[in-house]
Amino acid sequence: MFVIWSQNRINQATRDVAPRVWRRHLYLMLDGFRAERAHPLPEPPMTGEQAYRAMIGLNGTHASH
């Protein structure tokens, strides 16, 4: 979910300025997903509720959950 979400935001922000920069972002993310680079993460994942509230917040609305 976050890969698609962040990629979409990069596309929106850069399409008129540097239309192909999304490729760099995608390759950096995919490179980071390689198993040999795995290590413990410093933060736990967001809950479903937190993810929902974050996505709603991007639209300028506030979730009351």
N, C-alpha and C positions, 0 to 999 in steps of 0.2 A: 504494500500500500504506500509506504513512504517513498519508495523508489519512483513510482509513477507520480505521486503528488509533487515531490520536489522537482522532478524532471519537467512536469507541466509548468511549474512556477518559473523555472529557468527559461523555458520556451517563451512564456508570456513576457518576461522582463527583457529578453534579448532579441526577439525576432526582428525588430526594426533596426537594431544597432549592429548586431553581429549574428546573422541568421544561422550560422553553422556552429556556434559555440556550444550548443546543446550537446554536440557529439563529445566534446571534451569532458563535460560534466558526467555524461553517461559512462564513458570509459573509466573515469576516476572512480565512480561508484562500483562498477563491475570489477575493477582491479581490487578494490577493497574487500570484495566478497570472496576472494580466493581463500580456500581452506587453510593454506599455509600461513596466512596473515591473521588467523583467528587468535583472539585473546579474550580474557574476561572483560566484559563491559562495565564501566563505572556506575551506570545507572540502570535500574530495572526498566522494562518496557512500560509504556503507558497502558492504562486500562482502556477498555473499549469506550467507556464514558469519557475519559480524558481525550481520546482521539476524536470522538464525536464533537466535543466542545471546542477543540482546537480548529477543526474544519469549519464549524459554524462561525467561529470568531473571525475567520478570514473573510467572510461575506459581510462583515460589519454588523452582525446581529449578535446577541448574547443569549446563550443557552441558559436556562434557569434550572438545570438538573443538578 
